[in-house]
Amino acid sequence: MNRPTTSTPVATSQVTAPATAPASGAAPVLSSQTVLQGRSQVAIEHNGAVYRLQTTRQGKLILTK
């Protein structure tokens, strides 16, 4: 598997809040369009590991390490 050599951080100003605020203690909801920003895949760094979030031709999401 090819790992991205660079990652593009998402600036806080680029993340939009959901239309309605989640209930207290609930996880916030982000649209996939907000996370992907028009791309078919993005790299996500988590605890020192790089994961890849990508869309399929059928419109589903895949998260791989």
Backbone as XML, in Angstrom:
<?xml version="1.0"?>
<chain id="A" units="angstrom">
  <residue number="1" name="MET">
    <atom name="N" x="0.837" y="-1.167" z="0.000"/>
    <atom name="CA" x="0.000" y="0.000" z="0.000"/>
    <atom name="C" x="0.884" y="1.233" z="0.000"/>
  </residue>
  <residue number="2" name="ASN">
    <atom name="N" x="0.515" y="2.220" z="-0.780"/>
    <atom name="CA" x="1.276" y="3.455" z="-0.826"/>
    <atom name="C" x="0.814" y="4.376" z="0.280"/>
  </residue>
  <residue number="3" name="ARG">
    <atom name="N" x="1.756" y="4.829" z="1.075"/>
    <atom name="CA" x="1.436" y="5.803" z="2.116"/>
    <atom name="C" x="1.764" y="7.185" z="1.606"/>
  </residue>
  <residue number="4" name="PRO">
    <atom name="N" x="0.918" y="8.156" z="1.907"/>
    <atom name="CA" x="1.217" y="9.524" z="1.485"/>
    <atom name="C" x="2.482" y="10.018" z="2.177"/>
  </residue>
  <residue number="5" name="THR">
    <atom name="N" x="3.286" y="10.764" z="1.433"/>
    <atom name="CA" x="4.521" y="11.283" z="2.009"/>
    <atom name="C" x="4.281" y="12.590" z="2.744"/>
  </residue>
  <residue number="6" name="THR">
    <atom name="N" x="3.225" y="13.281" z="2.384"/>
    <atom name="CA" x="2.878" y="14.513" z="3.076"/>
    <atom name="C" x="1.399" y="14.480" z="3.387"/>
  </residue>
  <residue number="7" name="SER">
    <atom name="N" x="1.026" y="15.234" z="4.376"/>
    <atom name="CA" x="-0.392" y="15.341" z="4.688"/>
    <atom name="C" x="-0.773" y="16.807" z="4.682"/>
  </residue>
  <residue number="8" name="THR">
    <atom name="N" x="-2.020" y="17.057" z="4.382"/>
    <atom name="CA" x="-2.525" y="18.412" z="4.371"/>
    <atom name="C" x="-3.429" y="18.586" z="5.576"/>
  </residue>
  <residue number="9" name="PRO">
    <atom name="N" x="-2.994" y="19.351" z="6.566"/>
    <atom name="CA" x="-3.842" y="19.539" z="7.732"/>
    <atom name="C" x="-5.087" y="20.343" z="7.376"/>
  </residue>
  <residue number="10" name="VAL">
    <atom name="N" x="-6.164" y="20.082" z="8.037"/>
    <atom name="CA" x="-7.393" y="20.832" z="7.842"/>
    <atom name="C" x="-7.419" y="21.946" z="8.862"/>
  </residue>
  <residue number="11" name="ALA">
    <atom name="N" x="-7.461" y="23.161" z="8.375"/>
    <atom name="CA" x="-7.517" y="24.311" z="9.278"/>
    <atom name="C" x="-8.869" y="24.334" z="9.970"/>
  </residue>
  <residue number="12" name="THR">
    <atom name="N" x="-8.880" y="24.786" z="11.198"/>
    <atom name="CA" x="-10.117" y="24.834" z="11.962"/>
    <atom name="C" x="-11.176" y="25.649" z="11.252"/>
  </residue>
  <residue number="13" name="SER">
    <atom name="N" x="-10.783" y="26.699" z="10.559"/>
    <atom name="CA" x="-11.752" y="27.548" z="9.872"/>
    <atom name="C" x="-12.398" y="26.829" z="8.697"/>
  </residue>
  <residue number="14" name="GLN">
    <atom name="N" x="-11.812" y="25.729" z="8.212"/>
    <atom name="CA" x="-12.377" y="25.002" z="7.085"/>
    <atom name="C" x="-13.436" y="24.002" z="7.516"/>
  </residue>
  <residue number="15" name="VAL">
    <atom name="N" x="-13.503" y="23.662" z="8.783"/>
    <atom name="CA" x="-14.472" y="22.692" z="9.273"/>
    <atom name="C" x="-15.723" y="23.442" z="9.687"/>
  </residue>
  <residue number="16" name="THR">
    <atom name="N" x="-16.851" y="23.051" z="9.096"/>
    <atom name="CA" x="-18.086" y="23.729" z="9.418"/>
    <atom name="C" x="-18.880" y="22.932" z="10.432"/>
  </residue>
  <residue number="17" name="ALA">
    <atom name="N" x="-19.609" y="23.623" z="11.241"/>
    <atom name="CA" x="-20.438" y="22.976" z="12.261"/>
    <atom name="C" x="-21.642" y="22.329" z="11.597"/>
  </residue>
  <residue number="18" name="PRO">
    <atom name="N" x="-22.169" y="21.266" z="12.191"/>
    <atom name="CA" x="-23.373" y="20.654" z="11.643"/>
    <atom name="C" x="-24.557" y="21.610" z="11.738"/>
  </residue>
  <residue number="19" name="ALA">
    <atom name="N" x="-25.596" y="21.334" z="10.950"/>
    <atom name="CA" x="-26.763" y="22.210" z="10.934"/>
    <atom name="C" x="-27.391" y="22.317" z="12.317"/>
  </residue>
  <residue number="20" name="THR">
    <atom name="N" x="-27.401" y="21.220" z="13.051"/>
    <atom name="CA" x="-27.916" y="21.261" z="14.416"/>
    <atom name="C" x="-26.828" y="20.750" z="15.350"/>
  </residue>
  <residue number="21" name="ALA">
    <atom name="N" x="-26.721" y="21.358" z="16.494"/>
    <atom name="CA" x="-25.700" y="20.946" z="17.461"/>
    <atom name="C" x="-26.058" y="19.584" z="18.037"/>
  </residue>
  <residue number="22" name="PRO">
    <atom name="N" x="-25.070" y="18.704" z="18.212"/>
    <atom name="CA" x="-25.368" y="17.396" z="18.805"/>
    <atom name="C" x="-25.753" y="17.545" z="20.271"/>
  </residue>
  <residue number="23" name="ALA">
    <atom name="N" x="-26.448" y="16.552" z="20.774"/>
    <atom name="CA" x="-26.837" y="16.554" z="22.185"/>
    <atom name="C" x="-25.586" y="16.565" z="23.053"/>
  </residue>
  <residue number="24" name="SER">
    <atom name="N" x="-25.721" y="17.056" z="24.246"/>
    <atom name="CA" x="-24.594" y="17.125" z="25.166"/>
    <atom name="C" x="-23.945" y="15.746" z="25.311"/>
  </residue>
  <residue number="25" name="GLY">
    <atom name="N" x="-22.644" y="15.669" z="25.111"/>
    <atom name="CA" x="-21.915" y="14.415" z="25.236"/>
    <atom name="C" x="-21.886" y="13.594" z="23.956"/>
  </residue>
  <residue number="26" name="ALA">
    <atom name="N" x="-22.681" y="13.961" z="22.960"/>
    <atom name="CA" x="-22.695" y="13.217" z="21.703"/>
    <atom name="C" x="-21.530" y="13.670" z="20.826"/>
  </residue>
  <residue number="27" name="ALA">
    <atom name="N" x="-21.069" y="12.780" z="19.972"/>
    <atom name="CA" x="-19.983" y="13.111" z="19.053"/>
    <atom name="C" x="-20.477" y="14.104" z="18.003"/>
  </residue>
  <residue number="28" name="PRO">
    <atom name="N" x="-19.636" y="15.076" z="17.622"/>
    <atom name="CA" x="-20.040" y="16.006" z="16.569"/>
    <atom name="C" x="-20.162" y="15.274" z="15.232"/>
  </residue>
  <residue number="29" name="VAL">
    <atom name="N" x="-20.996" y="15.806" z="14.351"/>
    <atom name="CA" x="-21.210" y="15.204" z="13.037"/>
    <atom name="C" x="-20.550" y="16.084" z="11.991"/>
  </residue>
  <residue number="30" name="LEU">
    <atom name="N" x="-19.636" y="15.505" z="11.197"/>
    <atom name="CA" x="-18.997" y="16.202" z="10.085"/>
    <atom name="C" x="-19.427" y="15.519" z="8.796"/>
  </residue>
  <residue number="31" name="SER">
    <atom name="N" x="-19.730" y="16.284" z="7.767"/>
    <atom name="CA" x="-20.073" y="15.667" z="6.494"/>
    <atom name="C" x="-18.791" y="15.174" z="5.824"/>
  </residue>
  <residue number="32" name="SER">
    <atom name="N" x="-18.905" y="14.116" z="5.051"/>
    <atom name="CA" x="-17.734" y="13.605" z="4.343"/>
    <atom name="C" x="-17.203" y="14.635" z="3.354"/>
  </residue>
  <residue number="33" name="GLN">
    <atom name="N" x="-18.087" y="15.460" z="2.797"/>
    <atom name="CA" x="-17.635" y="16.511" z="1.876"/>
    <atom name="C" x="-16.741" y="17.512" z="2.589"/>
  </residue>
  <residue number="34" name="THR">
    <atom name="N" x="-17.033" y="17.791" z="3.852"/>
    <atom name="CA" x="-16.197" y="18.707" z="4.630"/>
    <atom name="C" x="-14.825" y="18.099" z="4.882"/>
  </residue>
  <residue number="35" name="VAL">
    <atom name="N" x="-14.793" y="16.822" z="5.217"/>
    <atom name="CA" x="-13.525" y="16.164" z="5.520"/>
    <atom name="C" x="-12.696" y="15.977" z="4.253"/>
  </residue>
  <residue number="36" name="LEU">
    <atom name="N" x="-13.318" y="15.536" z="3.172"/>
    <atom name="CA" x="-12.579" y="15.240" z="1.942"/>
    <atom name="C" x="-12.286" y="16.485" z="1.107"/>
  </residue>
  <residue number="37" name="GLN">
    <atom name="N" x="-13.059" y="17.534" z="1.243"/>
    <atom name="CA" x="-12.863" y="18.796" z="0.522"/>
    <atom name="C" x="-12.696" y="18.593" z="-0.985"/>
  </residue>
  <residue number="38" name="GLY">
    <atom name="N" x="-13.565" y="17.780" z="-1.582"/>
    <atom name="CA" x="-13.533" y="17.576" z="-3.034"/>
    <atom name="C" x="-12.542" y="16.534" z="-3.513"/>
  </residue>
  <residue number="39" name="ARG">
    <atom name="N" x="-11.759" y="15.958" z="-2.620"/>
    <atom name="CA" x="-10.788" y="14.928" z="-3.000"/>
    <atom name="C" x="-11.424" y="13.549" z="-2.879"/>
  </residue>
  <residue number="40" name="SER">
    <atom name="N" x="-10.809" y="12.551" z="-3.492"/>
    <atom name="CA" x="-11.306" y="11.183" z="-3.352"/>
    <atom name="C" x="-10.662" y="10.492" z="-2.157"/>
  </residue>
  <residue number="41" name="GLN">
    <atom name="N" x="-9.579" y="11.060" z="-1.621"/>
    <atom name="CA" x="-8.949" y="10.481" z="-0.432"/>
    <atom name="C" x="-8.155" y="11.533" z="0.329"/>
  </residue>
  <residue number="42" name="VAL">
    <atom name="N" x="-8.033" y="11.305" z="1.638"/>
    <atom name="CA" x="-7.231" y="12.163" z="2.502"/>
    <atom name="C" x="-6.445" y="11.289" z="3.459"/>
  </residue>
  <residue number="43" name="ALA">
    <atom name="N" x="-5.327" y="11.810" z="3.939"/>
    <atom name="CA" x="-4.526" y="11.119" z="4.948"/>
    <atom name="C" x="-4.893" y="11.692" z="6.311"/>
  </residue>
  <residue number="44" name="ILE">
    <atom name="N" x="-5.013" y="10.798" z="7.289"/>
    <atom name="CA" x="-5.338" y="11.202" z="8.653"/>
    <atom name="C" x="-4.257" y="10.641" z="9.566"/>
  </residue>
  <residue number="45" name="GLU">
    <atom name="N" x="-3.584" y="11.513" z="10.304"/>
    <atom name="CA" x="-2.575" y="11.059" z="11.262"/>
    <atom name="C" x="-3.240" y="10.875" z="12.612"/>
  </residue>
  <residue number="46" name="HIS">
    <atom name="N" x="-3.012" y="9.710" z="13.223"/>
    <atom name="CA" x="-3.609" y="9.397" z="14.526"/>
    <atom name="C" x="-2.607" y="8.589" z="15.344"/>
  </residue>
  <residue number="47" name="ASN">
    <atom name="N" x="-2.212" y="9.112" z="16.474"/>
    <atom name="CA" x="-1.261" y="8.437" z="17.372"/>
    <atom name="C" x="0.004" y="7.977" z="16.648"/>
  </residue>
  <residue number="48" name="GLY">
    <atom name="N" x="0.519" y="8.813" z="15.768"/>
    <atom name="CA" x="1.760" y="8.507" z="15.073"/>
    <atom name="C" x="1.614" y="7.623" z="13.852"/>
  </residue>
  <residue number="49" name="ALA">
    <atom name="N" x="0.412" y="7.130" z="13.562"/>
    <atom name="CA" x="0.180" y="6.303" z="12.375"/>
    <atom name="C" x="-0.619" y="7.108" z="11.365"/>
  </residue>
  <residue number="50" name="VAL">
    <atom name="N" x="-0.393" y="6.827" z="10.079"/>
    <atom name="CA" x="-1.116" y="7.511" z="9.018"/>
    <atom name="C" x="-2.179" y="6.569" z="8.461"/>
  </residue>
  <residue number="51" name="TYR">
    <atom name="N" x="-3.410" y="7.031" z="8.439"/>
    <atom name="CA" x="-4.540" y="6.294" z="7.890"/>
    <atom name="C" x="-4.999" y="6.992" z="6.615"/>
  </residue>
  <residue number="52" name="ARG">
    <atom name="N" x="-5.651" y="6.244" z="5.729"/>
    <atom name="CA" x="-6.177" y="6.824" z="4.503"/>
    <atom name="C" x="-7.686" y="6.645" z="4.477"/>
  </residue>
  <residue number="53" name="LEU">
    <atom name="N" x="-8.413" y="7.736" z="4.320"/>
    <atom name="CA" x="-9.857" y="7.719" z="4.168"/>
    <atom name="C" x="-10.140" y="7.977" z="2.700"/>
  </residue>
  <residue number="54" name="GLN">
    <atom name="N" x="-10.852" y="7.055" z="2.057"/>
    <atom name="CA" x="-11.121" y="7.214" z="0.630"/>
    <atom name="C" x="-12.555" y="6.842" z="0.303"/>
  </residue>
  <residue number="55" name="THR">
    <atom name="N" x="-13.042" y="7.384" z="-0.804"/>
    <atom name="CA" x="-14.378" y="7.048" z="-1.275"/>
    <atom name="C" x="-14.267" y="6.000" z="-2.377"/>
  </residue>
  <residue number="56" name="THR">
    <atom name="N" x="-15.281" y="5.156" z="-2.472"/>
    <atom name="CA" x="-15.337" y="4.155" z="-3.543"/>
    <atom name="C" x="-16.207" y="4.687" z="-4.680"/>
  </residue>
  <residue number="57" name="ARG">
    <atom name="N" x="-16.203" y="3.962" z="-5.783"/>
    <atom name="CA" x="-17.061" y="4.358" z="-6.905"/>
    <atom name="C" x="-18.537" y="4.255" z="-6.546"/>
  </residue>
  <residue number="58" name="GLN">
    <atom name="N" x="-18.850" y="3.423" z="-5.570"/>
    <atom name="CA" x="-20.238" y="3.273" z="-5.130"/>
    <atom name="C" x="-20.632" y="4.315" z="-4.087"/>
  </residue>
  <residue number="59" name="GLY">
    <atom name="N" x="-19.695" y="5.203" z="-3.733"/>
    <atom name="CA" x="-19.994" y="6.274" z="-2.784"/>
    <atom name="C" x="-19.838" y="5.875" z="-1.327"/>
  </residue>
  <residue number="60" name="LYS">
    <atom name="N" x="-19.177" y="4.768" z="-1.071"/>
    <atom name="CA" x="-18.932" y="4.334" z="0.310"/>
    <atom name="C" x="-17.573" y="4.846" z="0.772"/>
  </residue>
  <residue number="61" name="LEU">
    <atom name="N" x="-17.330" y="4.783" z="2.068"/>
    <atom name="CA" x="-16.047" y="5.214" z="2.639"/>
    <atom name="C" x="-15.244" y="4.022" z="3.116"/>
  </residue>
  <residue number="62" name="ILE">
    <atom name="N" x="-13.927" y="4.096" z="2.921"/>
    <atom name="CA" x="-13.002" y="3.060" z="3.405"/>
    <atom name="C" x="-11.904" y="3.762" z="4.180"/>
  </residue>
  <residue number="63" name="LEU">
    <atom name="N" x="-11.612" y="3.245" z="5.381"/>
    <atom name="CA" x="-10.513" y="3.758" z="6.208"/>
    <atom name="C" x="-9.494" y="2.639" z="6.338"/>
  </residue>
  <residue number="64" name="THR">
    <atom name="N" x="-8.256" y="2.873" z="5.870"/>
    <atom name="CA" x="-7.208" y="1.865" z="5.943"/>
    <atom name="C" x="-5.981" y="2.443" z="6.610"/>
  </residue>
  <residue number="65" name="LYS">
    <atom name="N" x="-5.183" y="1.551" z="7.196"/>
    <atom name="CA" x="-3.946" y="1.971" z="7.859"/>
    <atom name="C" x="-2.783" y="1.758" z="6.914"/>
  </residue>
</chain>
